Amino acid sequence: MIKKLLLAFAISSTTIQVQAQTEEPRELTCYNKWSQKFDERGADEVEDGVYTDVIITSRIGSKANCWSGKAEVRQKKLVKFYIIKEDNTEEEVLRTWKNNSNKDVDIVNGISESMITVHNELINVLWPKKIKPKKAAAKKAPDPTDD
């Protein structure tokens, strides 16, 4: 009985190790890459106005898409946003939103709050030009000398 238990344990732990080794690391989505950059550097406040250099992100599950876009900000809130097409025309992003998630959308650290559709699509607007500049790296001290 004990031999059977030990054998079963050995087989299951080997299987777990093989599965852990064969799992490939997940590739970051365009949203994750941008979000990480905003988290690392921070962003300046997004003032009221119309911006033609934003990124519109759409996420469903682990899939994400990012498009060039245009956004209008009034009273520090995202009002409207558009995807810019290949021919430079603009198409307003219209969805059926859950719980009016597209109303009174704040912009925090250069990224709008997530808006969610009835189909569980998450949409954010990003202001990449508001990312703060990269901070200079710390200067290394010299090694000691034999003076």
Rosetta blueprint (number, residue, H / E / L):
1 M L
2 I H
3 K H
4 K H
5 L H
6 L H
7 L H
8 A H
9 F H
10 A H
11 I H
12 S H
13 S H
14 T H
15 T H
16 I H
17 Q H
18 V H
19 Q H
20 A H
21 Q H
22 T H
23 E L
24 E L
25 P L
26 R L
27 E L
28 L L
29 T L
30 C H
31 Y H
32 N H
33 K H
34 W H
35 S H
36 Q H
37 K H
38 F H
39 D H
40 E H
41 R H
42 G L
43 A E
44 D L
45 E L
46 V L
47 E L
48 D L
49 G E
50 V E
51 Y E
52 T E
53 D E
54 V E
55 I E
56 I E
57 T E
58 S E
59 R E
60 I E
61 G L
62 S L
63 K E
64 A E
65 N E
66 C E
67 W E
68 S E
69 G E
70 K E
71 A E
72 E E
73 V E
74 R E
75 Q L
76 K L
77 K E
78 L E
79 V E
80 K E
81 F E
82 Y E
83 I E
84 I E
85 K L
86 E L
87 D L
88 N L
89 T L
90 E E
91 E E
92 E E
93 V L
94 L L
95 R L
96 T L
97 W E
98 K H
99 N H
100 N H
101 S L
102 N L
103 K L
104 D L
105 V E
106 D E
107 I E
108 V E
109 N L
110 G L
111 I E
112 S E
113 E L
114 S L
115 M E
116 I E
117 T E
118 V L
119 H L
120 N L
121 E L
122 L E
123 I E
124 N E
125 V E
126 L E
127 W L
128 P H
129 K H
130 K H
131 I E
132 K L
133 P L
134 K L
135 K L
136 A L
137 A L
138 A L
139 K L
140 K L
141 A L
142 P L
143 D L
144 P L
145 T L
146 D L
147 D L
